[in-house]
Amino acid sequence: MTEANRLKERAALASIAASSLLTLGKLVAGVSSGSLAILSEAGHNLADVASTALTYFAIRIANKPADEDHHYGHGKVESLAALVETGFLFGLAVYILVEAVRRLSSDDVRVEANALAFGVLIVSIIVDLVRWRSLRRIATATRSEALAADALHFSSDIVSSALALCGLVAAHYGYPQGDAAAALGVAAFVAVAGYKIARRTVDTLTDAAPKGLAEQVTSIVRAVPGVIDVTTARLRPAGSEVIGDISIKVARTLSLEKAAAIKANVLTAIAGAHPEVAVTVATQPIALDDETMLQRVSLIAAKRHVQVHHVTLQEIDGKTSISFDVELDGRMTHGNAHAIVSGLERQIRQELGYDIEVETHIEPQEPRQLQGHDASAATHAEITAALARSAPEAGAIRDVHNVRVRETPAGLVVNYHCRVNPELSVDEVHERVDELERKVRDDFAEIVRIVGHAEPLLA
């Protein structure tokens, strides 16, 4: 059990004890004095005992974690308890009203304003003042609907006890009807307190969105980098929490990792400003105006789980032409491969326009993991020497090193590192590395794959 939940339970138990003592004291004082106002207060406190006991058990139930039947926990049990409490209050208000009207229309009313009656009312005002301030503080800290209802209830108790005290003073000075008039005031305050609790509780039970909170959360989310817009923000109270869901727009070109990072940042931002809000965030990928043609083609291919490379864009007499290589399983039949590529081409035309020229080239992809071992020392030495010899001829390539040669069932696989001028463009470096690899493969037909990693030349 969390510290907040323990605090709520202790507050509810203390409130039950105080209400029980005050009920007993007011009942004795009301009977001994004959004061309707004090008896009304005794009935009011008896309702307090019942409702506060209900609050205590509601809090214990609400503290239970979510289960198979209650996926969002049991927080609304507190709201149900607060709703039952309003029933007590309205019932009590009606009883006091009927009895007060009867006494006001009767001449045979006797009220004995004794010391016990005065003492009980004064003590009640002091106790309720302490309870009101304490419960209001705890209800705010723990966001407990039930304790907030109790706090509001006890604030009305202070006023109603003060009215009863005024009625008792009037009876002491020879105006017994003042006691019935004070009882009418008590009934009014009890009814007002019940109305306030009922209105807030009904809002909770009907999932009314907390006023202004959705706008605040939306503003916070829009300020998170990467969020283009907020599509929906739906919130509803659930016990001490506010739960809901938010849908945000993000660039569709983002990777899954970046989109997940934006969602995490949104949750962090909301929790920092409103820790009581727990939401789920959904992303809605959208196309941005600044997407490049290459990004759009790559995105379409990625959605179809097809690898493409060497994408070339051309503008020919006002017409756009796109060509690229598509890698597919080399063991696949050409008919299946052609169907996959044709589907990709159709989707690109749908996305970019049917006047776009799309040309593709199918390349075999090696899907298997090749098993191999290091080549012999003699083979390694020959290929290392060939790389070193051919590097100057390719131009701009220096310091061939970290050469690895492996024998596989498909042939030799060669990996090496080299250094190039860091001021060269990527195109220039790629051309030089390709030239070097072509020269080496001309000398070693058994090489099926050669991969060169170019590093900046050290100053």
C-alpha positions, 0 to 999 in steps of 0.5 A: 500500500502506498503512503498516500493510500495509508494517509487516506485510510487513517484520515477516514478512521479519525473522521469516523471516531470524531463523528461518533463522539459528536453524534453521541454528545449532540444526541444527549444535548438535544434530548436534554434541551429539546432543541430541534436544531441540536437534534438535527445536528445529531442526525446530521452527525449520525449521517456523517458516521454512516457516510464516513464509514462508507468512505473508509471502506470505499477507500480500501476497495479503491486502493485495490490494483486493477484485475481481470474484471476491472482493467482501470482499477477500482477508483470509481468506488470512491465516487459511488460512496460520495454519491450515497453520502449525498442521499444521506444528506438530502434525506436528512435535509427533508426530515429537518425541513418537515420538523422545523415547519411543524414546530414553527406552526406550533405554540407548544415548543419548549427549548431549554438552553442549558450549559451542556447544549452550548458546550457540545455545539462549541466543541463541535464547531472546533472539531469540525474546523480541524477536520475540515482543514485536515481532510481538505489538505489530505484530499488535495494531496491524494486526489481522493473524491471521497475525502473531498466530499467529506471535507466539503460536508464538514465545512457545512457542518461548521455553519450548521452548528453555528446556526444551531448555536444562534437558535439556542441563544435565541431560545435562551432569551425567550424566543423558542421559535428561533431554534426551529428557524435555525433548524431550517438554516441547518437543513438548507446548508445540508441540502447545499452540501449534498448538491455540491457533492452530487454534482461533482460525483455525477461528473466523475461517474459520467466521465465528464472531462476535468474542466480545462485539463484537456486544453492544458495537456494538448498545449504541453504535447504540442510543445514536444519536439517531433509532434506536428499536431494533436489529433485527439485528447480524451480525458476522464477521471478515475478515482484519484487519477485522470486517464485517457488517450492522446493521438499525435501526428508525426512525420511518416519518414521517422524510424520506429525508434524515433517515433517511440522516443517522441511518445516517451517524451510526450508522456514525460512532459505530461507527467512533469506538469500533471502527475495525476494524468495517465494516458496512452499515446498513439502516433498518426504518421503523415506526409510532410511537404518537405519530404524528398522523392528519395524519402518517399520511395524508400518509405513505400519500399520499407512498408512493403518489406522490400530493400531498394538501393541505387535510387536515381531521379531524373527530370526529362522534358518536365517528366520525372523518371525514377529507377532503382535496384530491388533486392529479392531472394535469389531462390525465388522464381522470376514470376513471383519476383516480378509480381512483387516489383510490379506491386511496388511500382504501382504503389509508387505511381499512386503516391507520386502520380501516374505520370511518373516513370518507374524503372526497376532492376531485380537483383538476387539477395543472399538470404542465407548466413554463409558458413566459412573459415579464414583462408590460407595464409598464402591466399591471404597474402596474395589478395593483400598484395593485390589490394596494396598494388591496385590501390594507387592505380585506383587513385586517392586510396592509401594505406590498405589495412585490416584485410580479412579473407574467408572461404565460404561455399559460395567463394571468397569473401574479402573485407578490408579497410583503407584511407582516403582524403576526407575532403573527397565527396561520397561519390568520389570515394565510392568510385575509387573503391569500386575501381580498386575492387574491380581490379582485384576481382579481375585477378581473383575470379573466386572472389564473390564479395569484396567490401571496402571500408574507407576511413579519413586519411590521418593528418 
